[in-house]
């Protein structure tokens, strides 16, 4: 008999199981020693989700992406994107842009540029003269400094006692002026000027009625003529001389011009044939006039025709005969 026939049924089952176990062990060994294929990082596989039953028919399919690890030791790395911090920088950018836009508009908008100044209180000076002196047409309002404009006008126009400049947005410039009033027309060496109450001389503007005319044979003294401030011109004649001229003006014969001489003072050519001088002080004009009329009466009674009468000193008047 053969060996198979000698084995029992239980022995045959045992031998078959041992053979199967040996084959499984060999397959596991081969599987463990087989080289692993390269792994692609971040591999994603779409896994189909089972269709859910619902009351409506839909052909749409939903998929869920799953990251399937291929190898236990595979290194998975994500892409890191830094988030910009624009808080303070963005705010600074908007501030700079806003300031730049404001400066551009301030320098270029015609609504912020001055066309001309409004002059208030002027009698002799015209608005055109003042605007021409300032030369502010077309300038931005915010660049104008009122104190500088006031100083410029005071220096350019001695006939101005005071100046007030107001600048308001968008383009309004108002100038308030207070002018000197001329009282004397001073003629000397073929030219003439106007003189105000405080002795300041300034350029004539046309003809002003009621001025006291003076014809000077020489220039007046300038010693002691000091201006009260740096913006007021030094007086051309002293205030005492102004008062002397005003005091004599009421006694001048009609149509006669007052004369001025440096050594003899103020006087005129009397229509009766001589020249008379009264000095340069106004304190005793009335007394001088009485002394003068007394001398004229006395000389007429004695038949004396003088060439010059001087009553500068009323206590010691004198006359001079013609040569």
Secondary structure as the mmCIF struct_conf table of DSSP 4:
data_model
#
loop_
_struct_conf.conf_type_id
_struct_conf.id
_struct_conf.beg_label_comp_id
_struct_conf.beg_label_asym_id
_struct_conf.beg_label_seq_id
_struct_conf.end_label_comp_id
_struct_conf.end_label_asym_id
_struct_conf.end_label_seq_id
HELX_RH_AL_P HELX_RH_AL_P1 UNK A 3 UNK A 6
BEND BEND1 UNK A 7 UNK A 7
HELX_RH_AL_P HELX_RH_AL_P2 UNK A 9 UNK A 33
BEND BEND2 UNK A 34 UNK A 34
HELX_LH_PP_P HELX_LH_PP_P1 UNK A 35 UNK A 40
TURN_TY1_P TURN_TY1_P1 UNK A 41 UNK A 42
STRN STRN1 UNK A 44 UNK A 48
HELX_LH_PP_P HELX_LH_PP_P2 UNK A 49 UNK A 53
BEND BEND3 UNK A 55 UNK A 56
STRN STRN2 UNK A 63 UNK A 67
BEND BEND4 UNK A 70 UNK A 71
TURN_TY1_P TURN_TY1_P2 UNK A 72 UNK A 73
HELX_LH_PP_P HELX_LH_PP_P3 UNK A 78 UNK A 80
HELX_LH_PP_P HELX_LH_PP_P4 UNK A 82 UNK A 84
HELX_RH_AL_P HELX_RH_AL_P3 UNK A 87 UNK A 108
HELX_RH_3T_P HELX_RH_3T_P1 UNK A 110 UNK A 112
STRN STRN3 UNK A 113 UNK A 113
HELX_LH_PP_P HELX_LH_PP_P5 UNK A 117 UNK A 117
STRN STRN4 UNK A 118 UNK A 120
BEND BEND5 UNK A 121 UNK A 121
BEND BEND6 UNK A 123 UNK A 125
HELX_RH_AL_P HELX_RH_AL_P4 UNK A 127 UNK A 134
TURN_TY1_P TURN_TY1_P3 UNK A 137 UNK A 138
STRN STRN5 UNK A 140 UNK A 140
HELX_RH_3T_P HELX_RH_3T_P2 UNK A 141 UNK A 143
HELX_RH_AL_P HELX_RH_AL_P5 UNK A 146 UNK A 156
TURN_TY1_P TURN_TY1_P4 UNK A 158 UNK A 159
STRN STRN6 UNK A 160 UNK A 168
TURN_TY1_P TURN_TY1_P5 UNK A 169 UNK A 171
STRN STRN7 UNK A 172 UNK A 179
HELX_LH_PP_P HELX_LH_PP_P6 UNK A 180 UNK A 181
STRN STRN8 UNK A 182 UNK A 188
TURN_TY1_P TURN_TY1_P6 UNK A 189 UNK A 190
STRN STRN9 UNK A 191 UNK A 196
TURN_TY1_P TURN_TY1_P7 UNK A 197 UNK A 198
BEND BEND7 UNK A 199 UNK A 199
STRN STRN10 UNK A 201 UNK A 202
BEND BEND8 UNK A 206 UNK A 206
TURN_TY1_P TURN_TY1_P8 UNK A 209 UNK A 210
HELX_LH_PP_P HELX_LH_PP_P7 UNK A 211 UNK A 211
STRN STRN11 UNK A 212 UNK A 216
BEND BEND9 UNK A 217 UNK A 218
HELX_LH_PP_P HELX_LH_PP_P8 UNK A 219 UNK A 221
TURN_TY1_P TURN_TY1_P9 UNK A 223 UNK A 224
BEND BEND10 UNK A 228 UNK A 229
TURN_TY1_P TURN_TY1_P10 UNK A 230 UNK A 231
BEND BEND11 UNK A 232 UNK A 232
HELX_LH_PP_P HELX_LH_PP_P9 UNK A 233 UNK A 235
BEND BEND12 UNK A 236 UNK A 237
HELX_RH_AL_P HELX_RH_AL_P6 UNK A 239 UNK A 249
TURN_TY1_P TURN_TY1_P11 UNK A 250 UNK A 251
BEND BEND13 UNK A 252 UNK A 252
HELX_LH_PP_P HELX_LH_PP_P10 UNK A 253 UNK A 253
TURN_TY1_P TURN_TY1_P12 UNK A 254 UNK A 255
STRN STRN12 UNK A 258 UNK A 261
TURN_TY1_P TURN_TY1_P13 UNK A 262 UNK A 264
STRN STRN13 UNK A 265 UNK A 270
TURN_TY1_P TURN_TY1_P14 UNK A 271 UNK A 273
STRN STRN14 UNK A 274 UNK A 277
STRN STRN15 UNK A 279 UNK A 279
BEND BEND14 UNK A 280 UNK A 280
TURN_TY1_P TURN_TY1_P15 UNK A 283 UNK A 284
HELX_RH_AL_P HELX_RH_AL_P7 UNK A 285 UNK A 301
TURN_TY1_P TURN_TY1_P16 UNK A 302 UNK A 303
BEND BEND15 UNK A 307 UNK A 307
STRN STRN16 UNK A 308 UNK A 310
BEND BEND16 UNK A 312 UNK A 313
HELX_RH_3T_P HELX_RH_3T_P3 UNK A 314 UNK A 316
STRN STRN17 UNK A 318 UNK A 320
#
